Amino acid sequence: MTAELVRGQNHPLSQSRLEIRVSAGTPVVTVAALGDEDGRIHGVEWVAHPGAPTRPGLEVSRQAAADHRLAVDLDALTDTVHRVGVLLALPAPAGGQGPTRFGAVAAPFVAVTGLDGTEMASYTITGLEAETAVIALELYRRQGAWKVRAVGQGYAGGLAELLTDQALPQAQQLAGSIEEAVTRGLARSVQAPPPRPSDGDRARRTATPAHHPDQSAATAPQGDPGPVPPAYGGRPAGPQSAYPGGAAEPSAAPAGGPIDYSHPRRQSAAPPPPPPTAPPAPPGQPAQPVAGDATGWSMEERLYNQVWGMFEDLARTTAAYRSAVDFAESRMDKELEQVLSDPRSRIGGQADAAREAARARQAQLVDQAREVLDRDLAQLVAEAEVVEPALPPAYARWDNPVWHAYRVPMEIPMALRLGDLRLPEADRIRIPMLLRLPLERGLWIDSGRTDALDDSFTDAHDMRRLAMETAVTHAARLLAVYPADEFTVHVVDPAGSGAQSLVPLTRSGVLAAPPAQGAAGVADVLGRLTQRVDLVQMALRGGAPDALPPGFDPSQQLLVVNDFPHGFDDRAVNQLRYLADEGPSVGVHLMMVADREESAGYGPLLDPLWRSLLRLTPVADSHLADPWVGHAWTYEPPLVPPGSQVLQQVLTRVAEARRTGRP
């Protein structure tokens, strides 16, 4: 049975040798781009296009045409290839003739078929207007199995803009060479890939994970590229990017601009052997999930990337469900409108029958969409059930038994869990919200009211207390996941209102000094940290990072500020903004506990400060957005279970490790 996909929906592929058929009603150019696990195209060698129509496992046409057949052999793709994107573009009009945007032509239709013509999935790309290039669909590998996903992401700037958005360094040159090849009109038939000898049950392939941001990669697909940002989702705007991690952390809360969302990158010589896989699933059944069943040089990185994959899958499958429901509603409205537009059918049994038929079709479409969503959610629930217990302390919830065996680590982890994310359609699933380390931006723990608050949180005092307790929890986790003496916490509490919430930090002795109080205490702490930033910056600019004063503390520094702006004069406010802007690059980080509305009255200087920090709430609130489809995700803070002593036990071990020098 053919799956008729809507934007964002995916469907499993039962064959490895495929044809992708394109019907556009007007001549279009087809391009197939190979990507690593997160969609990165590492160079022109990764793109099959009219000027270079063949790549390992791919073949496309040399000419622009209204109908195309692309040949794909998934088994012939190299281990480093995890995605195949099918791109369509309108050629430059010859002599000023021809369509200049997809909105002026019939909606392109794309189908994935077997070599025998059996159609597996199809997608009609609707909603295009000024776009001249579009990512039609992508084939992607997930847990050892291949799926197809309807994408439909359009670009008004044509192939050049599309390829640039995929972080391809040679995007402009490649777009020009494709246009030149199309202009030459070279054409030949596209043959299916030759038969490949069966090699039985092959070992599961593992791609090499991320590169460092400074490392460029322009090798062919046979090389070892590493994942960076998920490429085919574009850069949609949203309230605030929800998933964390280095450059891949949430962006500023207000919507309106593109979200910068990058995936983790690391350097290493070679990946370790792939993790063990589950026993083969029965025919027609999804593969059994395995913790760490993703790419990476370590189990920690494999788990991080697996959480990333779960996050993307949940975002896209929910988007497909919502799109299908919207389509069903729109279709019913149009059918009812047609009934009402004809005076002869407005009344009587004929009108009632037409209305009932329209509502029945709408209900059927919604039920079908829900069935697909429930199928995908069941897979994600099963995966979450095996992933959550396997997470290391830095990624684990406070109620995870892994904390009972906690020891101060010897190395800094990749990321830190800041809470959980969920969607209303999938309330059973919590996606860990992981922030890459070291921190690249500060945190704002909002003590003001949110839209999600019920009547039990009307007291502003309760909100301030909860916000401070949340800040203490985040600070404690940062102390717990860093090696001993490699993370230092300072606290500014001008009025002393956070004394009760700060007890876990003060009693254990993990703070650099007692919380600073009063205007004098605020000035002293800010002055010392500002001087530290200046010293390190001067040393780095002078090319002498080792020429720092004797006894200089090289650890990462965190400043927790409570009750802002109480106790802050103009100089202190300027120093605070300076620390927020310049501190992260030299290891000085800021955590504000404040009500934005109250702080805004202190002057326009604070608005950029607010926007530069990652806003978190002490209660569940829907203020974050994913970078693929812009869902509003509900953020849940990382609460310590009531009555649990885990926080105090962890901080006691941190303090002991600092005193003895032993983890």
N, C-alpha and C positions, 0 to 999 in steps of 0.2 A: 504494500500500500504506500502511495506517495505521501510524504509529509509536506504540506503547504506551509512554509515558514512565514512568520512575521518578523519584523526587525528585532534582533536580539535573541531569537529562539535558536536552539541547537537541535541536532538530530544525529544519532549514531550512524556510522557508515559500516556496512556489512561486507564491503569488498575493498580491495586495495588498488585495483586497476580501474580507473574511472574516466569518464568523459564529462566535461562541464560544458553544457550547451548554452549559448547566449543568443537571445533574439531581442533586437532593439528597435526594429522598425526603421532605423536609419543607420548609416555606416558609423561604427564605433571602432576604437582601437582596444584590443585586449592585452593585458599585461598580467603576468603571474609573478608574485614576489615571494621568495622564501624568507622565513623568519625563524629566529631561535624560539625558545620556550615563551618568551614574552613579546614576540613579534618584531624584534629588531632586525632590520635589513642591514647587513654588515658591509655591503659594497655592491657595485654594479654587477659583480659575478653572481649575485643572489637574485637577479631579476631576469626573467624570460620575457622578451619583448620583440617587436617586429624586426629590429636590427640584429638581435641575437635570440632566435626563437627557441633554442633548446638549452635546457639545463638538466642536471641529473634528475630524472623522474618527471620532467615537465617538457611540454612542447606547445607552442602557441602559433598563431598565424602571423605572417609577415605583412598582412594588408588590413586596411580598414574595411569592414563589411557589416552588413545588417545582421548576419548570422555567423556564429563561430562555434567551433568545437575545440576545446582544449583537452589535451591528453595528460593524464596524471597517473603516475605509478607510485603509490605511497611506499611500497617496499623498496623502491630504488632510491628514495631520499636518504641522505646521509644522516648519521646519528645526531648531528647538531641541528638538524632542521626539525622544528616542531610545529610550524605554521606555514600554510600556503594561502596567500591572499590573492583573490581574483579582482583585478582593477579594470575599470572601463573608463574610457575617455572619448570625448568628441574630438575628431581631428580638426585642424584649422580649416575653416571654410575656403574652398578653392574659388578664387575669383570673387570673393565676397558672398558666395552662394552657400547655403546649407545652414543647419541649425547651429546656434551659438550657445545654447543652454539645454539641459535635459528637460526643463520645464516646458519646452516648446514641442516635445516629441512624446510619443507613446512611452509608457513606463517600461523600462527594460525588464526582461524576464530571464532568469537564470535557473538552470536545472542541473542537478548532479545525477548521472546515470551510470549504470554498468556498461561494459563493452557490448553487451547484448541489447542495449537500449532500454533496459529496465530502469525506470525513474525512481530514485530513492528520495530525493527532496527537491523542492522548487521554491523560488522566491521571486515575487514581483516587487521591484524597487519603486515604491511610491513615495510621494512627498518631496520629490526633487523640484527645484525651481531654477535658481540662477547657477546651479552647479554645472561644471563642465567635466568633472571627473568624479568617480565614486568608487569606494571599496564595496564591491557587490557582496561578497561572502568570503569566508575563510574556512579552510580545513585546519583543524588543530588536533594535536595529540594530548590526551588527558588520561593519566593512569594507564598508559600502554595501549589505549584504544583511540581510534580516530573518530572525530565528529565533524559535522559541518555546522557553521553558524551563519545566520543571515545578519549582515552588518548594515549596509545601506548608508554609510557615512559619506556625504558629498563634500566637494571642494569647488568653490567658485573660481579659484586660481588655477584649475587644471592639474595635470600630472605634476608639474613643478611644485605646486603647493602641497599636493598629496604626499609626494616623496619626501619633501622637506619635513613634513609633519611626522614622518617615520624616522627622523634623525639620520637620514642618508646624506653623508657629506657631499656626494656628487649629484645631488638631486637635480639641480638646474642643468648640468651638462647631460645627464641621462635623459631628462625630458626633451632636451633639444635633439639628441641623437635619435630618440624614438620618433619625434615629429619628422626628422629628415628621412628616416627609413620609410615611414608611411608615405611621404611625398614621392619618394622614388617608385612606390607602387610595386615593390617586389612581392611576389606571392607564390606560394606553393602549397600543396596539400599537407595536412597535418596527419601523420600516421600515429597509430597507437603505439605505445612502448612495446618493444619486442618481448616475447615470453621470457620469464626468468625461471631458472631451475628452482624447484622447491627445496628449501633447506630445513624443512621440519619446523619444530618449535624453536624459534631463535631466541637468544637471550634478550632480555629487555634492554632497550637502548637508553643511554643516559647522555644528555647534552651537558656541555660544560657551562657552569654558571657564570655569574656576573663578572664583568671587568671593572677595574677602577675607573672613575670618571676621566682620569687623565690618559687612559690607555685607549688609543684608537684601534679600530679593527676594520680592515678593508680586504680581508682574505676571502677566498672562495668558500663555498659551502663545505668543501672537504676539510676545512680548518676547524679550529676550536673556538668559535665565537661564543660570547657570553650574553646572558639576557640583560636587557635594560627595559625601558618603559613599554608597557603593552601598547602596541602601535596602532592597531586597527580600530580603537575606540575613539580616535580623534581627541579633542580637548574640550569636552562640553563644560559649560559653566554650571555651577551649583552653589548652594548656600555656603558650604565649606567642605573641601575635599576631606574624605573621612579616613582614608587609610594612611597610616603613618610610615615613616622610615626615611631618615636622611632627607634627601630631596623628595622622597615619597611620603612625606608626612602631610597632614591636613594643611590646607592653605587658609588664608584669612576668611573670616566668617562671611562678609558681605559678598553677594553674588555680583556678576557683571563682567568679569574678565576670564580669560582662559586659565584653567587649573594646571599648574606645573606639577606633574606627577611622574616621578622617575622611580625605577626599580633599583634594588641594592646592587652594588658592583664591588667585586673583590678581585684581587690578583692572587694567583697561585700557579704552580707549575702544572699540575694535573689533578683531575678529580679522583676521588677514591672509587672503589668498586661500587656498583649500584646497590641500593638497599635490597633486602630480600623482598620478593613479591609473594602475593597470596596465591593459593592454588588456582588453576584455571577455572573460570566460572563456567557453568553449564551453557550450552548454546542458547543464544537469545537473552542471556542474563548479564547484567553489568558486572564488571570485575569487582572482586571483594576489595574494599579499601585497606590500605596498609599505611601505618604511620611512617612518615618520612619518604613516601612514594613520590618524590619530586627530585629535580636536579640539585646538585650542591656538592661542595667539597667536604662537608661534614654533615652529621645528622642535624645539628642545629640549623644549618642553612637549608637543608632539605625540608625541615619542618616549617621554617619561615616561608619558603616558596610554596609549600603545600597550603599554608594558611592563605597566602596570596591567591592561589588558584581557587580555593573555596570561596573567597570573597568575590572574585570576579564571576564565578559560576552562579552564585546566588544573586548577584546584581543583574546579570543578563537574563537568567531564567525568570526572575520576577518582572523584568522589563518586558519580556515576551508575553507573559500572562496579562500584564496591564494593557499592552498594546492590543492583544486579542480581545479583551473585554471592551476597550474603547471602540474597536472596529465593530464588534457586535452591536453596541449601543448606537453607533453612527448608522449602521446598516438598517437597524430597526426604525430609527428616526426617519430615514429617507423613505422607507417603505410606507410608514404611516403618513408621511407627508404626501406621497403619491396618492394614497387612498383619499385623503382629505381634499386634495386639489381637484378631484373629479366630482362635480356636484351630483352626478348620478350614483356615486357609490358612497356618499357620506352617511346615508341612513339606511336602515334595513338590515336584513340578515347578511347581505353581501359585504357590507362594511365591517360588521362584527366578525365575520369569518376571516377577512383580510387582516384585521387587527390581531386576532388570535394567532393566525399563521405567522405574522411578523414577530410576535412575542415568543412563539415556540421556537422559531429559528434563532432568535437571540439567545434564548435559554440553552439551546443545543450547542451553540458556539461557545458560550461561557463554560458549560460543563466540559466540553472537549479541552478547552484551555486549562481548566482546573485539573483535569486528569493528567495532562502533561506536566503541570506544575507540581502536583503531588508526587509524580514519578521522580522528577528531578530532586525534590526536597527529600524524598526517602533516601536517595543516594547520598545527599549531603549530610543528612542526619547520621547515616551509618559511618560516613567518613569522620564526622566530628566526634563520634563515640570512640573511635580508635586514636584520633589525633590528640584530643584533650588530655587523656591520661599520660601520654608520652612526652608532653611538653616539658622543657627544662624550667628551673625556677624563674628565670627572667621572663618566660612566656606564660607561666602557669598562673591560675587563679590562687587566691590566698587559701582556698579550701582544698587545694590539690595536695595529696599525701607527700609529694616530692619535697615540700617544705619541712617535713619532719626529719628528713635526712640532710637538711641544708648545711653546707659548708661554705665558707667565704671562698669565692672563686679565685683562680690564679690568672685568668684572662678576662678581658672585657667581652661581654656577649655582643651579638649582632644587633639585638633589639631589646626593647623593654615593653611589657604589656601595660597599657594605660587604662584598660577597661574592655568592654565588649560592645559589639554593634549588632543590631537586629533590625528586621523589617516586619511590618504588621502581617504580611502574608505568610511569614515563616517564623512564627513566634517560638518554635521549638529550637531554633538554631541560633547560637551565639557565635559570632566571628570575633576572635581575639583582635584587639586593636593594638598593633605593635608599632612602636616608635623606634626608628633606627638610632643607634648610638655610634659616636658621641652625639649629643644633642646639637641640632643646627638652628634651633630657635627656642625661645622661652615658652613658658606656660602661663596662662591666665585662668585661675580658678575663680569662676564667677560666683560671687556671693549674693547677687541680686536675684529677683524673681524671674522665673521662666514661664513660658506658655504651658509647660507640662505640669506645673504645680497644681495640686489639689488643695482643698480647704485646710488640710492638716499642716500645710507649710505657709501659713499666712504670717507667722511671726518672723520679722527680719532678723531677730537675734538667733533663731534656730538656723536660718540659712547661713549666717556668718559662722556659726559653730560648725555646721556640716562642711562648709567650704574649707575651713581650717583643718578639720579632721581629714578631709580628702587630700589636702596639700601634704599633711604629715605622712599619709599613706604613700603618696607618690615619692616623697623624699626618702622614706624608709626603703622603698624598693630600689631606688637608685643607689643608696648606700649598700644594699644587699648584693647587687649584681656586679659591683665594681670590686676589684681586688683591694685588700686592706691598704689604707693610706693613699688610695688613688682617687678618692672622691671626698670632698670636704663641703659641709653644709654650714651656712651662716643664716641666722634668723634675725629679722628686724620686726619687732612687735612694740611700736612706740607707746601705746597705751596699756600694754600688758593684757589685752583682752583675750589673747590666744593662749594664755598660760596653761589652762586646763587641757586644751587639745594638744599642746606641745609636750605633755608629760612623757609619752613614749620616747621622744628624742632626748629630753633633758635628763630623765632618770637613767637611761642607758649610758649616757656620757659620750654619745657619738658626735655631738656638735663641736665645732671648733671653739666656741665660747658661748657663755650664756646669752640668751636672746637680748639684743640691744633694745633699750627703751629710751623714750624721750627724744627730743630733737638732737641732743648731743650724741646719743648713741647712733641715731640714723646717720648723722654727718660723719662719724668716725668710720662706720662700716663702709659706707659708700665711698669715702675718700680712699680707704685702703684698697678696695677692689678696683676703683678707677685708676689708681696708681699702678696696680698690677697689670691692667690691660695696657697702659701706656708703656711700661717697661718691656713687656713681651713683644709688643708691636715694634718698638725701637730695635730690640735685639734681632727680630726677624728681618726688618728692613735693612739693618746693617750687615746681614749675613753672618751674624754671630749668635745663634740661638743658645750657645753654652755660656755666653758672657753675662749671665745674670748674677745678681748679688748672692754672696754665700748664704746658705740657709734658706734659699728661695724654695717655696713649696710648689713642686711641679704638678700637683694633683689637679683634677677638674674641680671647679668651684661652683656651688649652687647658692644663690641668695634667695631666701624665702621672705617675702615682704607681706606683712599682715596690716590690716587697718589703713591701707593707703586711701586718701592722702594725709591722714593725721600725722603730724610731726614732720612734714616735708615742706621746706621753703623752695623758692625758685631754683636755687643752686642745686638742691637735692633732686628736684624733678629733672633738671638737665642731666645730672649725673646718672640718674636712673635710665633715662632715654639713651644715653651714651652706652651704658652697659648692655641694654637690649640690642643695640645696633652692632656694636663692635666686640662685645664680650664673647659670643659663641665661637668666633674664629680663633680665639686664644684660650678657650677652655673656661670661660666665666659665663654662667647661665643664670637666668632670672625666672623666678616663679612668683607671680603676683596673686594675692588673694584679695579681691576687691569687687565692688559693685560698679559696673561700667557706668551706669547712670549717675551715680554719685561722683565718680572720678571725672566724668566728662565736664562737670561744672568747674573743675579746677583750671580749665583753660584748653585752647586748641592744641597745645603741645602734646597732650595725652592721646589724641585720636590716632596718630601714627603708631604710638606705643601699643595701643589696644590691637590695632590691625597687624602689627608685626609679631604678635604672640598667638599661640595656639589656644583657643578657648575651650575649656572643659567645664563641666558642671558637676556639682556634688549630688545631683539627683538625675534620674533618667530624663533625657531631653532630646528632641529631634532637631538637631542643628548642624549635622554633618552630612556631607554628600559624597558619593563615590565618583571617581573620575571617568567612568565609562558612560553611564546613562543619567547621572545626577539624581539618583534616589535620595530622599531625605531619610537618613538612618537614625535610629534611636540609639544614643550613646548611654551606656550604663557604667558608672564609675566602679573601680575595683574595691568593693567593700570587704572588710574583714568580717568573717562570720561572728554573730553576737556571742559574747562569752569566750571567744577564742583567744589564746595567749600567743598565737603564732607570731604576731608582730613584735611583741616584746622579746620572745625567744630569739628571733632572727637578729634584732638589734643588739641583744646581749652578746651573741656570737661575733657580730661585727666589732663591737667594742673590745671584746677579748682578743680578737685577732689583731687589733691595732696595738694593744698593750704588749702582747707577746711576740708579734711578728710572725705568728703561725696561723694558717687558715683553719 
